Amino acid sequence: MSQLAVPPPVTLPTATIQDDFTTVLSEVHAGIIPSESIWLSCYKDGESTIHGKVAISLHEQDRDRIELTGVGGVELTRTSQVRDYLGGHRSFRPS
């Protein structure tokens, strides 16, 4: 009887983000605060940990659009839309 070769497990990266980031996004979008930065950290075994910030602000012309600017080697990208408590649609992914 032959044995199947089992590939080694794959270690996936892990990202952690400031726990109140959705509140910060909502406050910037609503104009309560003009801009703010949140922290984002990325980890993967055998690689350097990355700790950075994402600057959040309203777009200069389209005041219904939030701009996300990564600082320190991180980036946060809007990938899809989900309903949030304000009735808007937002979903984000570290990239």
N, C-alpha and C positions, 0 to 999 in steps of 0.2 A: 504494500500500500504506500503510495507516495504522499508526502506531506506538502501542503501548500505553503509557499513562502509568504510570511506575513510582513508587510512593509513596516518600517519603524513609524511610531506616531509622529504626527506633524504638529509642531508648536505654532499656534496662531498668535498674532499680535493682540495686545489688549490696549484699549484706550479708555482713559477716565477723563471726565469733564466736570467742571464746576457744577455742583449740585443744583444751583438755582439759575442755570443758564437760560431756561425757558422764561423765567421771570425777567431777566435782563433783556432778552430779545423782545418780549412784550412791551416792556417799559420804553425801550428805544423806539419801537414801532409806533407806540402811542404818543410819543413826544414828551413823555414824563422826564426822561433824561436824554440829552443830546447824543451821547455816545458812551460806550463803556467797553472794557476789555474783560474777557473771561479766560480762565486757564484751561489748558488741554494737555494731557500727558499721554505718551505712547510708550509701551513696553513690549519687548520681545526677547526671549531667552537668547543669550549669545550676542546681543546687539546693544549698542548704547541706548540708554533711555533718553527720550526727547521730552522736555518740558517747555512749553511755549504759551503764547497768548493769542487770542483771536480778538481783534478790534472790531466792534460792532457799531455801525452808524447807518443813518438813512442815506439813500442815494440822493445826490444833489438835485436832480430834476424830477425823478419819480419818487415822491415822498411815501409811496406805498411799498417801496422795495428796500430791504435791508441789505447792506453790504457787509461782507465778512472778509477781513484781511488778516491772514496768518502772520505771526511774528515769532521768530525763534525756532523755525524749522517745522511748524505745524500748519495745517490748513483744514478748514471746515467747509464742506460743500453741501449745498442744498441739493438733494437727490430726488425727492418725491414730495407729495403733499398728503398730510393727514390733518384731520380736524382737531383744532385745539379749543380751549375754553373760551376764546374770544370769537369763535366762529370762523376763524381763518384756517388756512391749510398750510402746515409747515412740517418738514422732516429734514434732519441734517445728518451728515455722516463725516467723520474724520477721514481725511485722505492724505 
